[in-house]
């Protein structure tokens, strides 16, 4: 067995040669994200993009950057929505996908592709289910309540305790996950997913903005609801599986989104909003209300279309599913986009 920390093992399993996210089928071959659930999601991002455009004074060039772009599905959906609704904006739009996998065949020429975010972005940076796949180390409290790294065998997923935390990781745990970081209070077996790499990744994303908004939509928790035993999980072929970091499955853990918010503010964000996907999408015009039954007799085709859209909207905003995602919205040299200002805050961005 080759024992290593979870961060190193997951980095190789997800992004190394032959890793899970380099496979030809892409994420859509294994799980259903908001992007894949309904075109209404891309429509909502297009409306958000339009609001950012207005806040920025309709610049000659407007950027849309998708971090963790999969195979470019969200960018293609937003481009189609903008072309339908605002052809003049489409002519000013510059699309950029950020993804470690190779550029897929057939992607529109308008979409630039790179492994790192471009710099000097003026517009909207959107990261849908990206931060949960930034690998992190896992720590567990021993019998004395002291946090130690969890080591894993990449071939089997078997775990064993490792050494005590570095000073930097101990400080992160003490600030953001104190219930498990204080030996006198920690329950043996309590886990911490050490989120400093995600904070750094999000800070770099925010710092890439010259002006505009950055949005992280992800599985999330905050100071009020840290999971006592962690959230590490694996997914393959549409099912949750044991997280084995051998490249055969996704390896993911929920995001301490308040820690990311603090990192974003340190990187230059001037306004922050932490809400739920349900609140955000409703503010952007996505709902799950059924159409009036009378429409079925006057215009059956329109009724069926509206009924389908209602079902998709309900899935995207379901608080027990996709609607329960956290949305962290941070802006640089502009206010929070107008349509989102009425969204109720889920948790505060500060501990």
Beta strands, then each sheet from edge to edge (+ up, - down):
strand 1: 3-5
strand 2: 62-67
strand 3: 93-98
strand 4: 111-114
strand 5: 121-128
strand 6: 137-141
strand 7: 147-153
strand 8: 159-164
strand 9: 191-194
strand 10: 209-218
strand 11: 220-221
strand 12: 233-236
strand 13: 239-241
strand 14: 250-252
strand 15: 255-256
strand 16: 271-276
strand 17: 326-332
sheet 1: 1+ 7- 6+ 9-
sheet 2: 1+ 7- 8+
sheet 3: 4+ 3+ 2+ 5+ 10+ 17- 16+
sheet 4: 11+ 15+
sheet 5: 13+ 12- 14+
end
